[in-house]
Amino acid sequence: MEGGQVMVVLIVAIVMVASIIRAKYGYSRRGRSISAASPEEGAENLRLREEVNALKERLKVLERITVEKENSLSREIENLRDR
Protein backbone atom coordinates (compact mmCIF):
# COMPACT_ATOMS: atom_id res chain seq x y z
CA MET A 1 0.00 0.00 0.00
CA GLU A 2 1.08 3.53 -0.58
CA GLY A 3 1.49 6.11 2.17
CA GLY A 4 -1.85 7.80 1.48
CA GLN A 5 -3.78 4.55 1.67
CA VAL A 6 -2.13 3.61 4.96
CA MET A 7 -3.08 7.01 6.36
CA VAL A 8 -6.75 6.53 5.35
CA VAL A 9 -6.86 3.08 6.92
CA LEU A 10 -5.37 4.44 10.16
CA ILE A 11 -7.87 7.30 10.30
CA VAL A 12 -10.80 4.93 9.77
CA ALA A 13 -9.46 2.58 12.46
CA ILE A 14 -9.03 5.43 14.95
CA VAL A 15 -12.57 6.68 14.34
CA MET A 16 -13.97 3.16 14.77
CA VAL A 17 -12.11 2.61 18.05
CA ALA A 18 -13.22 6.02 19.35
CA SER A 19 -16.85 5.23 18.46
CA ILE A 20 -16.68 1.89 20.26
CA ILE A 21 -15.17 3.49 23.37
CA ARG A 22 -17.79 6.29 23.33
CA ALA A 23 -20.62 3.75 23.01
CA LYS A 24 -19.19 1.57 25.78
CA TYR A 25 -18.85 4.40 28.28
CA GLY A 26 -22.06 6.21 27.34
CA TYR A 27 -20.82 9.53 26.01
CA SER A 28 -22.69 11.48 23.38
CA ARG A 29 -21.06 13.59 20.67
CA ARG A 30 -21.47 16.70 22.82
CA GLY A 31 -19.02 15.29 25.33
CA ARG A 32 -21.32 14.85 28.28
CA SER A 33 -22.59 11.61 29.67
CA ILE A 34 -25.87 10.46 28.16
CA SER A 35 -27.31 9.58 31.57
CA ALA A 36 -26.43 12.96 33.09
CA ALA A 37 -29.39 15.21 32.37
CA SER A 38 -30.12 18.60 33.83
CA PRO A 39 -33.10 19.00 36.16
CA GLU A 40 -34.98 20.88 33.43
CA GLU A 41 -34.44 18.01 31.00
CA GLY A 42 -35.55 15.53 33.66
CA ALA A 43 -38.74 17.49 34.32
CA GLU A 44 -39.44 17.76 30.58
CA ASN A 45 -38.76 14.06 30.18
CA LEU A 46 -41.22 13.24 32.98
CA ARG A 47 -43.86 15.55 31.50
CA LEU A 48 -43.49 13.95 28.08
CA ARG A 49 -43.72 10.45 29.55
CA GLU A 50 -46.95 11.39 31.33
CA GLU A 51 -48.31 12.86 28.10
CA VAL A 52 -47.43 9.68 26.20
CA ASN A 53 -49.18 7.58 28.85
CA ALA A 54 -52.28 9.78 28.62
CA LEU A 55 -52.29 9.47 24.84
CA LYS A 56 -51.95 5.69 25.11
CA GLU A 57 -54.98 5.60 27.41
CA ARG A 58 -56.97 7.73 24.96
CA LEU A 59 -55.96 5.42 22.14
CA LYS A 60 -57.14 2.39 24.12
CA VAL A 61 -60.52 4.05 24.65
CA LEU A 62 -60.85 4.92 20.96
CA GLU A 63 -59.94 1.36 19.97
CA ARG A 64 -62.53 -0.02 22.37
CA ILE A 65 -65.20 2.34 21.00
CA THR A 66 -64.32 1.34 17.44
CA VAL A 67 -64.53 -2.37 18.23
CA GLU A 68 -67.83 -1.88 20.04
CA LYS A 69 -69.24 0.01 17.06
CA GLU A 70 -68.09 -2.74 14.69
CA ASN A 71 -69.70 -5.38 16.88
CA SER A 72 -72.95 -3.44 17.19
CA LEU A 73 -72.99 -2.79 13.45
CA SER A 74 -72.55 -6.49 12.69
CA ARG A 75 -75.38 -7.28 15.14
CA GLU A 76 -77.62 -4.75 13.40
CA ILE A 77 -76.84 -6.32 10.02
CA GLU A 78 -77.58 -9.80 11.36
CA ASN A 79 -80.86 -8.56 12.85
CA LEU A 80 -81.85 -7.10 9.48
CA ARG A 81 -81.00 -10.38 7.71
CA ASP A 82 -83.13 -12.36 10.15
CA ARG A 83 -86.25 -10.35 9.26
Order of alpha helices (4+ residues) and beta strands (2+ residues): alpha-alpha
